[in-house]
Every structure is written in C-alpha cells, then in structure tokens.
Amino acid sequence: MCIAAFAWNPEGDTPLLLAANRDEFFARPTEQMHWWPDSSVLAGRDLKANGAWLGITRHGRFALLTNIRNPSLRREGAPSRGDIAKNFLQSSVAPSTFIAALASIAPRFEGFNFLCGQVGEGLRELWFLNSVECVAERLVQGQYGLSNASLDTDWPKLLRVKQGLRHALAERDLAQQDARLVRLLRNTTPTSERHLPSTGVPLEWERALGSIFINRDDYGTRASTVLRVSGGYSTVTEINYAPDINLVQRHDFSFAILPIWH
C-alpha cells in the first residue's frame, strides 16, 4: 500500500473514511480482498510472505501498512512487514498496547508506516507509528495523508490526494463521495521533476512514482480501496487492476460491525 488519504472523526457518525492505493510489482502473487477462512478478517493477502497491507474485522479492528521509500532502510533477512498488519487484525490486544510493543521492535523491520485502531462502536482510537521516528501517536480528529515517507509529508501527490478527499467530503450524498474517491485513486497526474522528492531511488523511478495512480510495465497500482465506517456498518469497495489498467475487477463488501465483546 503506497498512498492513502483518510478522514478520522471518532465522535461522529462516520468515524473513518479512507481512500487508498496499493502499488506493487505485477509479478508478486496476491489474493484480492476477501473474508479470510474461519476468521473475522476482511483483507487482501500477499502470497509471497503471507502478510496483509490493509484490512478490517467484523469487530472494527482496522490496519493499514505502507513502506518507507528509503534504500538505506533495507535489512537483509528482516521479517515481513506484512506480518504487522496481519498480526494486529488477528489479535485482540488493545491498539495502544500493540503499537507500543511494535515501537520497541520496529528497527528489526525494513522501513514502514503503520496505522491501526478500533473504529467500530464504543471506544474508538486510531494510532500511527513510523519505524524511523519510533513514536506511537494517537490521532485526533482530522484529515490525513500517508504515502512512503511519514504522516502528512508534503509530497505533491499526497497533497493532491488530500485535496481530493476534501472535495469528496463536500458531497452530501455518500455514494457520490465514494464515487469521487474511486476516480481520485485513478488520477495519473505526474509530478514535475523539480518537485519530486529525493528518496534515494533512481530519477526514472521517482518520476514513475510521482502520481497517485502508477502504471509501469512491471509495477504499478494493483488495487484501489475505499473503506467507510458509518452508522455501525462498514462498506468496502476494492478495485483490482491487471497490468492493463482497463482490465479491472470490482468487489464490494458491506457488514455490520459487531460489539467488541462478541
């Protein structure tokens, strides 16, 4: 998962609205978002390392993982970052406890950003951890953006996706909001070379990664996801792309979020 914008409103009827793209090599084997067998987890699955990048459970546990684009943070033999999201979604540990423990072992992994929390009824909390900064932060109400640096880093494409989220939220109709977010995630506007970040990868890659939606021959946006929690329900739309961006599969999910004690 490489870019996301989300609105967090823990006191409101819609505590979470998220729009996110996952970017990956097309050759990497992946299962699309689905209900995991004998589990309350709704998420995709990376079939190479068996981890997850974005998911929610029937009890309102939510997780999102992105990598940090910095070659100096590569670790030979490091554990899979996808295990972080998978382990959170499958556990019942309080988000604050989980992320505090994660902060203590974060340097073992290659660079990552992790967002997790409880977004259903009752106690709502959303936490963020960047593995370089290693400071767990409980997020307050607001609109946020996350890509491959840290929370709200002012990369041009992240500013565009946050602006798109604001425009979507101006729509009164929820279906229109979601439709605008789906279109936003297909935005291929490039970043001018003088505004590209310098992350340590070759300039050719910086150019390719400078748009919200990425489409190279071997690498690009594999899935776009719009996730909403509202009125005790969650709705999730995921669109999966083949290397040809015109070949798409859309999957929609809707379910009531169960009380935590179920």
ZIKA-V892182 format. One record per residue. NEAR is the number of other C-alpha atoms within 8 Angstrom. Layout:
near:NEAR
near:NEAR
This chain:
near:14
near:12
near:14
near:14
near:15
near:13
near:12
near:12
near:11
near:11
near:5
near:6
near:6
near:11
near:14
near:14
near:12
near:12
near:15
near:13
near:16
near:11
near:12
near:10
near:8
near:11
near:5
near:9
near:8
near:9
near:9
near:8
near:10
near:8
near:9
near:9
near:4
near:4
near:6
near:9
near:12
near:12
near:14
near:13
near:12
near:13
near:10
near:7
near:7
near:9
near:14
near:15
near:15
near:12
near:14
near:12
near:12
near:12
near:11
near:13
near:13
near:13
near:15
near:12
near:16
near:13
near:12
near:12
near:9
near:10
near:8
near:4
near:7
near:8
near:8
near:4
near:4
near:8
near:7
near:9
near:11
near:13
near:11
near:11
near:17
near:11
near:8
near:12
near:14
near:7
near:6
near:6
near:7
near:6
near:12
near:7
near:8
near:10
near:13
near:9
near:8
near:8
near:12
near:8
near:8
near:9
near:9
near:8
near:12
near:12
near:14
near:14
near:15
near:12
near:11
near:14
near:12
near:12
near:15
near:15
near:9
near:5
near:7
near:10
near:11
near:12
near:14
near:13
near:14
near:13
near:11
near:7
near:6
near:10
near:7
near:11
near:7
near:8
near:8
near:6
near:8
near:7
near:9
near:11
near:15
near:14
near:13
near:12
near:10
near:10
near:8
near:8
near:10
near:6
near:8
near:10
near:10
near:17
near:10
near:8
near:14
near:13
near:8
near:10
near:12
near:8
near:8
near:12
near:8
near:7
near:9
near:7
near:6
near:7
near:6
near:10
near:13
near:10
near:8
near:9
near:13
near:12
near:8
near:9
near:13
near:8
near:9
near:8
near:6
near:8
near:11
near:6
near:6
near:4
near:7
near:12
near:6
near:6
near:8
near:7
near:9
near:6
near:6
near:6
near:8
near:13
near:11
near:11
near:8
near:12
near:12
near:15
near:11
near:13
near:10
near:7
near:6
near:8
near:12
near:14
near:13
near:12
near:11
near:14
near:13
near:14
near:12
near:11
near:14
near:10
near:6
near:9
near:10
near:13
near:11
near:11
near:11
near:12
near:11
near:11
near:13
near:10
near:11
near:6
near:8
near:6
near:8
near:9
near:7
near:8
near:8
near:8
near:8
near:8
near:8
near:8
near:13
near:9
near:9
near:6
near:3
near:5
